[in-house]
Amino acid sequence: MDFTFTEEQKILRDEVIRFAQKELNEGIVERDRAQEFDRSLWEKCGEMGLQGLPVPEEYGGIGADPLTTAVVLEALGYGCRDGGLVFGICAHILACVVPVVKHGTDDQKQRYLPGLSDGSMIAVNGISEPGSGSDAFAMQTHAVARDGGFVLNGTKTFSSNGPVADLAVVYAVTDPGKGYHGGITAFLVESDTPGYTRGQKFEKMGLRTCPIGELILEDVFVPEENVIGGVGGGGPIFAQSMEWERACLVASHVGAMERLLEDAVQYARERKASGQPIGRFQAVAHRLADSKVRLEASRLLTYQAASKLDRDRKVGLDASIAKLFVSEAFVDSSMDAIRTLGGYGFMAEYEAERALRDSVGGTLYSGTNDIQRNIIARWLGLKTSE
Ligand SMILES: Cc1cc2nc3c(=O)[nH]c(=O)nc-3n(C[C@H](O)[C@H](O)[C@H](O)COP(=O)(O)OP(=O)(O)OC[C@H]3O[C@@H](n4cnc5c(N)ncnc54)[C@H](O)[C@@H]3O)c2cc1C
């Protein structure tokens, strides 16, 4: 496969890197320490069109294809040192905007996509619950049909952007007998709907500038025009959004890995030990060579998966391979950046320790890496116990 950038991809990529380096990085150490989300940065990203990457132009987006979306998210991950902000934007686009673009009615698209694209709205995806995560479709949240709509009850957890979101894509059981195939429905729920409350906000190891919390639904009435993709259609909608998330969110890790590697190589050239640059020590140089190999393999797997989105049935396999490999490569390369920096790598002022903390999240969200291995094994024709 040839992944040579088109002229449009080159221009977008360069613009986003310049924008992110100039506008998004100031104060990141302090924001991370304070676990602070900065809405003004979100709005700036909206002005750049980032949140509307895969949204058709008629609904206020820039109409990028999936591969271009991945290329731009990679650029964002490279230019922006605020991993929480990058993650929040990716979760918004891939798990919330994509379902509306792919399955929303024209009315839903007109009502929500312009605001979701221009940075004036923030979205959250709610599927995980306190008692169900990997087995997401064992959810307890349910929706009962009533008076031209549905009444939702339940609690969602670990919802990225939840504490600041204006709109939630909520999955609920509408037919307990059916499960994934026909039993789950996706709803668009505005956060000012009576009965919708934001529960606890979690203190986290990493991605600390992206607030994550609970969503509590108590007799929340959602009109039927806010059902996405038809009653009972939620399972496949969620599965498709996870393909997008697995394929494109890791693109931002590829960008972050490239930046970490550049910083580590520079450090290895300048830092001296025993009278010579540490990069002359084979132990250090080989570590950075390994990081380079992981980076290039990650990029190819990501582009391969993204290029198959919505085009090739095998994308489920490619997206899981990319998610598994790149998220683990990101952890390993963050750790190698710390090793290269020695004691400085352990200090908050340098970026490597934050990258390591952020990278661990990637092995858990969008389905843990154990779940990715289950999916890959299934494609190999092997049955795993689930
Ligand atoms: C940073 C972050 C952001 C998140 N954002 C969101 C969000 O925006 N919206 C949302 O709905 N959720 C979100 N989540 C939740 C995430 O999707 C779940 O944490 C994840 O699916 C795992 O579920 P769990 O935490 O309940 O773990 P469990 O499912 O309880 O798993 C615990 C352990 O058992 C293993 N395990 C479980 N089942 C199997 C199996 N069948 N085969 C092999 N191993 C298995 C897991 O791999 C893991 O090691 C987020 C999580 C994190 C960490």
Ligand as a Chemical Component Dictionary entry (heavy atoms), coordinates in Angstrom:
data_LIG
# 
_chem_comp.id                   LIG 
_chem_comp.type                 NON-POLYMER 
_chem_comp.pdbx_formal_charge   0 
_chem_comp.three_letter_code    LIG 
# 
loop_
_chem_comp_atom.comp_id 
_chem_comp_atom.atom_id 
_chem_comp_atom.alt_atom_id 
_chem_comp_atom.type_symbol 
_chem_comp_atom.charge 
_chem_comp_atom.model_Cartn_x 
_chem_comp_atom.model_Cartn_y 
_chem_comp_atom.model_Cartn_z 
_chem_comp_atom.pdbx_ordinal 
LIG C1  C1  C 0 -8.588  6.578   30.269 1  
LIG C2  C2  C 0 -9.873  5.863   30.058 2  
LIG C3  C3  C 0 -10.880 6.449   29.309 3  
LIG C4  C4  C 0 -12.098 5.803   29.141 4  
LIG N1  N1  N 0 -13.094 6.432   28.438 5  
LIG C5  C5  C 0 -14.312 5.856   28.357 6  
LIG C6  C6  C 0 -15.395 6.531   27.739 7  
LIG O1  O1  O 0 -15.243 7.670   27.267 8  
LIG N2  N2  N 0 -16.610 5.937   27.709 9  
LIG C7  C7  C 0 -16.811 4.690   28.220 10 
LIG O2  O2  O 0 -17.930 4.203   28.134 11 
LIG N3  N3  N 0 -15.798 4.010   28.813 12 
LIG C8  C8  C 0 -14.558 4.560   28.897 13 
LIG N4  N4  N 0 -13.525 3.908   29.519 14 
LIG C9  C9  C 0 -13.758 2.602   30.082 15 
LIG C10 C10 C 0 -13.058 1.478   29.344 16 
LIG O3  O3  O 0 -13.696 1.244   28.111 17 
LIG C11 C11 C 0 -13.054 0.262   30.266 18 
LIG O4  O4  O 0 -12.233 0.573   31.371 19 
LIG C12 C12 C 0 -12.537 -0.990  29.568 20 
LIG O5  O5  O 0 -13.408 -1.410  28.566 21 
LIG C13 C13 C 0 -12.331 -2.143  30.571 22 
LIG O6  O6  O 0 -13.460 -2.329  31.357 23 
LIG P1  P1  P 0 -13.300 -2.416  32.961 24 
LIG O7  O7  O 0 -12.509 -1.240  33.390 25 
LIG O8  O8  O 0 -14.645 -2.613  33.525 26 
LIG O9  O9  O 0 -12.408 -3.692  33.207 27 
LIG P2  P2  P 0 -12.906 -5.220  33.234 28 
LIG O10 O10 O 0 -13.760 -5.490  32.064 29 
LIG O11 O11 O 0 -13.448 -5.509  34.579 30 
LIG O12 O12 O 0 -11.528 -5.974  33.052 31 
LIG C14 C14 C 0 -10.621 -6.220  34.132 32 
LIG C15 C15 C 0 -9.497  -7.112  33.611 33 
LIG O13 O13 O 0 -10.044 -8.353  33.114 34 
LIG C16 C16 C 0 -9.685  -8.538  31.744 35 
LIG N5  N5  N 0 -10.818 -9.144  31.025 36 
LIG C17 C17 C 0 -12.133 -8.851  31.160 37 
LIG N6  N6  N 0 -12.848 -9.579  30.292 38 
LIG C18 C18 C 0 -11.971 -10.331 29.578 39 
LIG C19 C19 C 0 -12.093 -11.297 28.527 40 
LIG N7  N7  N 0 -13.263 -11.618 27.999 41 
LIG N8  N8  N 0 -10.957 -11.847 28.033 42 
LIG C20 C20 C 0 -9.743  -11.510 28.538 43 
LIG N9  N9  N 0 -9.569  -10.630 29.540 44 
LIG C21 C21 C 0 -10.665 -10.046 30.058 45 
LIG C22 C22 C 0 -9.406  -7.115  31.218 46 
LIG O14 O14 O 0 -8.566  -7.118  30.076 47 
LIG C23 C23 C 0 -8.745  -6.500  32.431 48 
LIG O15 O15 O 0 -7.393  -6.898  32.496 49 
LIG C24 C24 C 0 -12.298 4.522   29.696 50 
LIG C25 C25 C 0 -11.269 3.926   30.434 51 
LIG C26 C26 C 0 -10.081 4.581   30.620 52 
LIG C27 C27 C 0 -8.986  3.926   31.431 53 
# 
loop_
_chem_comp_bond.comp_id 
_chem_comp_bond.atom_id_1 
_chem_comp_bond.atom_id_2 
_chem_comp_bond.value_order 
_chem_comp_bond.pdbx_ordinal 
LIG C1  C2  SING 1  
LIG C2  C3  SING 2  
LIG C2  C26 DOUB 3  
LIG C3  C4  DOUB 4  
LIG C4  N1  SING 5  
LIG C4  C24 SING 6  
LIG N1  C5  DOUB 7  
LIG C5  C6  SING 8  
LIG C5  C8  SING 9  
LIG C6  O1  DOUB 10 
LIG C6  N2  SING 11 
LIG N2  C7  SING 12 
LIG C7  O2  DOUB 13 
LIG C7  N3  SING 14 
LIG N3  C8  DOUB 15 
LIG C8  N4  SING 16 
LIG N4  C9  SING 17 
LIG N4  C24 SING 18 
LIG C9  C10 SING 19 
LIG C10 O3  SING 20 
LIG C10 C11 SING 21 
LIG C11 O4  SING 22 
LIG C11 C12 SING 23 
LIG C12 O5  SING 24 
LIG C12 C13 SING 25 
LIG C13 O6  SING 26 
LIG O6  P1  SING 27 
LIG P1  O7  DOUB 28 
LIG P1  O8  SING 29 
LIG P1  O9  SING 30 
LIG O9  P2  SING 31 
LIG P2  O10 DOUB 32 
LIG P2  O11 SING 33 
LIG P2  O12 SING 34 
LIG O12 C14 SING 35 
LIG C14 C15 SING 36 
LIG C15 O13 SING 37 
LIG C15 C23 SING 38 
LIG O13 C16 SING 39 
LIG C16 N5  SING 40 
LIG C16 C22 SING 41 
LIG N5  C17 SING 42 
LIG N5  C21 SING 43 
LIG C17 N6  DOUB 44 
LIG N6  C18 SING 45 
LIG C18 C19 SING 46 
LIG C18 C21 DOUB 47 
LIG C19 N7  SING 48 
LIG C19 N8  DOUB 49 
LIG N8  C20 SING 50 
LIG C20 N9  DOUB 51 
LIG N9  C21 SING 52 
LIG C22 O14 SING 53 
LIG C22 C23 SING 54 
LIG C23 O15 SING 55 
LIG C24 C25 DOUB 56 
LIG C25 C26 SING 57 
LIG C26 C27 SING 58 
# 
